[in-house]
Amino acid sequence: MKWFGSVMPHMTWRDRLQGDTHLADTPVHTLLDVVRIPASARSSPWLLISRRFIYAALIIIAVSLAVYLDKNGYSEPLTFIDATYYSAVSLSTTGYGDITPVTQGARLMNILVITPLRIAFLMLLVGTTLSVLTEDSRKTLQIQQWRRTLRNHTIIIGYGTKGRSAVDALLADGAAPSSIVVVDSDPAVLSHAEKRGLVTVHGNATKSDVLNIAGARRARSVVVAPSSDDTAVLVTLSVRELAPAATIVASVRESENQHLLMQSGADSVVVSSETAGRLLGLATVTPPVVAMMEDLLSPDEGFAVAERPIGDDEVGANPRHLADVVLGVVRSGELYRIDSPEAETVEPGDRLLYVRHSRDSASDSDSDSIFQGE
């Protein structure tokens, strides 16, 4: 394969992975254009303006009351109107000078109370700038919190047709949107993912710094679904280097590249062209079979293939005689089909691959998505 051989002579994989600038080690504020965390719906501009106006009015009222309580500490006795006038003039820094504090108490109040409130009042007057700064600060804190708590999540690399279908399957099987991180270099598709409540990372997933930002080292599973096979190999190598324990599920277009993905560290490889070809062939002969396969591959409707641990009362039983329609037994990470000798009886610690109805709770603690690699 030319594309594979053209990379290796120039650099080793360790050089490739360590040669990048580690964005994950940079200050959080530099990631504002890289990581996007879905936020709640924004308030309307009129609501924001009204809220700022109310805050400004409350500050003026508060200062007016404070000044009026010490009305004899100024250059002339003050009415409440005078106190309000003095507050508005002082807070806006106009300062006509017709009313001034003359006693020690009045001057001390101006230093400790009115001056800080004057600063707050001026910040309200420049609300647009303040809004931008506040938004950036909020996003910075949000990203910092997200990076600190990110654990056992699923990374989807490539949000094309395959990546979107993978997300659909995860969400339909009960995965929380916050537990899915999408990595892609196209801002348009990332915007679509963000609208679905997914955390997105903008960048090239063949680079270790981007994978570090997505939390690859602490990921539970990684779905590699780029648009080309060569990219899939590069991404799989990078992910396996960073996350030796993560479950990697990769997709390739051509079967001749399947062994490259397995050698690169993928736990399982899906050949998209062959799978589509088989379905097309079956559709010409037995269309109902294709309909059933589509049903099984759509966890949110009809039937779905799922995995669960065995119950205490199922140990020693023949999986063919259980209430569920069992397809296979997973033992020590190995899958044994229902017709294999190893699957004659269920042993402690086994997990069952079975057909689940969509009415069953997808979030049941005893049932996990096989797509997540449990």
Secondary structure, 3 states (H helix, E strand, C coil): CHHHHCCCCCCCHHHHHHCCCCHHHCCHHHHCCCEECCCCCCCCHHHHHHHHHHHHHHHHHHHHHHHHHCHHHECCCCCHHHHHHHHHHHHCCCCCCCCCECCHHHHHHHHHHHHHHHHHHHHHHCHHHHHHHHHHHHHHHHHHHHHHHCCCCEEEECCCHHHHHHHHHHHHCCCCHHHEEEEECCHHHHHHHHHCCCEEEECCCCCHHHHHHCCHHHCCEEEECCCCHHHHHHHHHHHHHHCCCCEEEEEECCHHHHHHHHHHCCCEEEEHHHHHHHHHHHHHHCHHHHHHHHHHCCCCCCEEEEEEECCHHHCCCCHHHCCCEEEEEEECCEEEECCCHHHCCCCCCCEEEEEEECCCCCCCCCCECHHHCC
